[in-house]
């Protein structure tokens, strides 16, 4: 087993940028595919395919997925939260732009920083970190104000669903860091999340009365392949490998490239408006979370 790195190298930076680009592109791709596939039907196909691919990967690598290790309850909870996150993302795309929803989704580190210290005492926040949280919270309120100007409140509904998705993502991280899930393989951790979503999302889709049709255009097929293979399977595995090999704080800061890529793709492909207020909110959120994750010079010296 290779030793854990203390700094990001060229490989890490390249992989992180590739993941963020994919995740930003995925948000726009989901939005563009809604014209053909209902949101949760689209999400269901994605997680079903990714679960199957992950199962085949683990069988090939002989990675045990069903060995009793005391992680089942926490794993099912993390899986349910993961399913809730993506339910909010896919449904929220109907009401707001992909770029706006992505900005609200990536408030997740804000929720993690706020909630993790409640269960992990060693991660209590200090003065600078509280300042960062306040900056991120102010940015969210500032960005939400534009939602009130949306048509019949639809933009606000999508914004709130994006914010709720960020909360569920943060809660998933809290469950992982406060339970036995930190002791299992990255593959099994991802399997819990994908498999739970593969069970819950089709049920939610049917419960909402979505129409499942199986005649897809070439674009819809390509969209599902990208979402399933490149994003839900490959990029998620790469991300979890990175967290296990490189400093988590340095890795996590890179996620703020994702909203920038979503803004870029949304503007170029879907002609989504990029308002000065949204750009300012994104910058404030990024600064706030960097402050939260930045260790003081004293802590580094120790």
N, C-alpha and C positions, 0 to 999 in steps of 0.2 A: 504493500500500500504506500503510495507516494505521500510525502509529508505535506502538511497544510502550509500554503504560502502565506507570507506576511504582507506582500504587496501585489497589486495587479500587474501582470506582465502583458506583453503584446497580444498573446492568445486570449487572455481574459477580456481585454478591452475590445478586441474584435468580436468575440462571441457575445458580449454584452450589447454592443451596438447592433449586432445582427438581430438579437432577440427583441430589443426595443423597437427596431424598425418593423419587424414582423408583427409585434403586438399593436403598434400604431396603425399599420396597414390593415390588420384584422378588423379593427373597429369600423373602419370605413367599408370594408368588404361585407361585414354583417349588415350594415345599413343599406348597401347597394343591393343585397340579395333579398331583402324584405319584400321587394316587389313580386318575387316569385314564391318564396317559402315563408310561411308564418314564423314568427320569432322562436317559439319554443319547439316547434317541429324541426327547424333548422338547428337549434341547439342540441336537440335529442340525437339527431343523426351524427352530429359532431362528436358528442361524448361516447355514443355507442361504438363508433369507429375507432376512436382513440383508446377506449377500454380494451377492445379486441387486439389492437396493435401492441399495447403495453403487455397484455397477457402473453402474446406470442414472443415478445422480446424477453420477458422474464422466463418463459419456458426454455428459450434458446440459451440464455445465460445461466439457467438453473438457479434463479433467484426465488426463494420460497415466498409465496404470498399468503398462504393459509395456515402457516405454523402458529400455534398458540403462543403468544408472547405478552398477553395482558394489555394489548393496545386496541382491542376491538371497540370498546365503548367510545374512547376518544376518537378513534378513526372514523366511526360512523357519524359522530358529531361534526368532525371536520368536514366530512363528505357532505353532510346536510347543509352546512354553512357555505361550502363551495358551490353547491347547486343553487342555493338562494342568491349568491352573488351573481352567477351567470344568468339566472332568471331575470334579475333586475336589469342586467346589461342588455339582454336581448329584447325585453319588453320596452325598456327605456328608449331604445333606438327608434321606436315608432314616434316618439314625441319631441325629441330634440336632436341636434346635430351630433354626429359621431365625435367631433372635436370637443364640444362642450361636455358631453357625457364622460369622455376620457379624462378631462381635467378633474371632474368631481370624483371619478373612480380612483384616481391617483392621490386622493387624500388618505388612502389606506395607511401609510406610515404615521399619519397624525393619530389615527385611532389606536394603532399599535403602541405608540409612545405614551398615549394617555392611559391605556388599559393594562398593558403588561405589568407595570409596577404594582398593580393591585394583587398580582399573584406571584410575581418574581421580585422580592424585596431588593435584590442587588441592583435592580435597574431603575431605582427611584430617580426622578428628574431633579435637575439643579436649576439655578436661576436662568442661565442662558437657554436651557432647553424649554423652560416654561415660556420664555420670550418667543422662542420659535413656534411653540404651539399656539400662542396668541396671534402671531403673524399669520399662521396657516388658517386659523379659524376666521380671522378678519377677512382673509382672501376669499374664503368660501362664501361668507355673507355678501361680500362685494360682488362676486360673480352671480350669486343667486338673484340679485336685484334685477338683472337683465331678464331673468325668467318671468318676472311679473309683467313684462312687456310683450311676452309671447302671445300668439293667437289663442284666445279663450283659455289661457293658463296651461296650454299643452307643453310649451317649452319648460315651464316650471315643473310640471309633472315629470318630464324626462330628466331634468336636472336633479330632482329629489331622488328619483330611482337610481341615478348614477352615484349620488352621495350615499344612498343606502347600500349599493353594491360595494362601495369602498369600505363601509362599516362592516359588512359581512366578510370581506377579504381580511380586514384587520382582526376580526374575531377568530377567523380561521387560523391566523398566525398566532394569536394568543393561545388558542387550544393546543396548537402544535408545540409551542415553547413551554407550556406549563404542565405537560403530561408526558407519558411514556413515548409519545410519537417522535420525540427527539432521538430515541434510541433505535428506531427501525430504519431500514434502508430507504433511500429516496424513491426507489421504484414502488415499494409497498405503500409509502405515504401517498404518492401520486395515485396509486391504484384505489385506495380508499376514496379519494376525492372524485375520480372519474367514474368508478363503479356506482357509488351512491347517486351521482348525477344521472347515470344511465338508467337507473331505476326510477328516480323521482321526476325527472324532466318529461318523459313521455306521459306519465300520469297527469302532471300539471297541464301539459298540452291538450290532452283529451278533456280534462276538466274545464278548460277554457273554451272548449268547442272548436279548436283549430281543425281545419280541413287538411288531411294528409293526402297529398297527391304525389304520384310517383313518376310523372313525366317531367323531367328536368331539361332545361336548356343546357347548352355546352357551358355557358357562363356559370350557371348554378352548380353544375358538377365540378367545375374548376374551383369555385368558391368553397365548396364542401371539402374538397381534397386539401386545399391550402389550410383551412381551419382545422381539419382533423389531423393530417399528417405533419405539416410543418409547425403548426402552433400548439395544438393540444397534446401532441405526442412528443415531437422532437424538441421544440423550444422549452417545454416545461421540464423535460428530463435534463436538458443542458443547464437550465436555471438551477435546478436542485443539485446538480453536480457542482456547479460554481459555488453555491452556498456552502457545500461541504469541503471545498478546496481552498477558497479565498476568504478574506475577512468580510463578514456579512455586512458591516457598515459601509465599506467601500463599494461593495457590489450593489447594495440597495439604493445608493444615491443615483446610480445610473438609470433607475426606472423613470426618472423625470425627463429622459429623452423621449419616452413613449408618447406623452401628450404633444410634444413638439412635432413628432412624426405624424401623429393623428391630425394635428392642425394643418400640416403641409399637405398630406394626402386628401384630407377633406376639402381643402380649398382648391386643389388642382383637379380632383376627380369629380367631386359632387358640388363644386362651387359654393361650399359652405362659407358663411361670413366669418371673418376673423376680426373681431372688434378689438379696439384698444383696451377696453375693460377686461375682456377675456385674457388677452396677453398679459396684462398687469396682474390679474388674479393668478395666472399660472406662475408668473415670476415670484409672487408673494408666497404661494404655496411651496415652491421649490426652496426659497430662502429659509422659510420656516422649518421645513423638514431637515435641511442641511444643518441648521442650528441645533435641532433636536438630536441629530445623530453625531454631531461633532464632539469629540472628547476634548476636555480642557488640556492645556499643556501639562498641568500637574498630574492629571490622570495618565497621560502618555508616558511621562517620566517614571511613574510608579509601575 
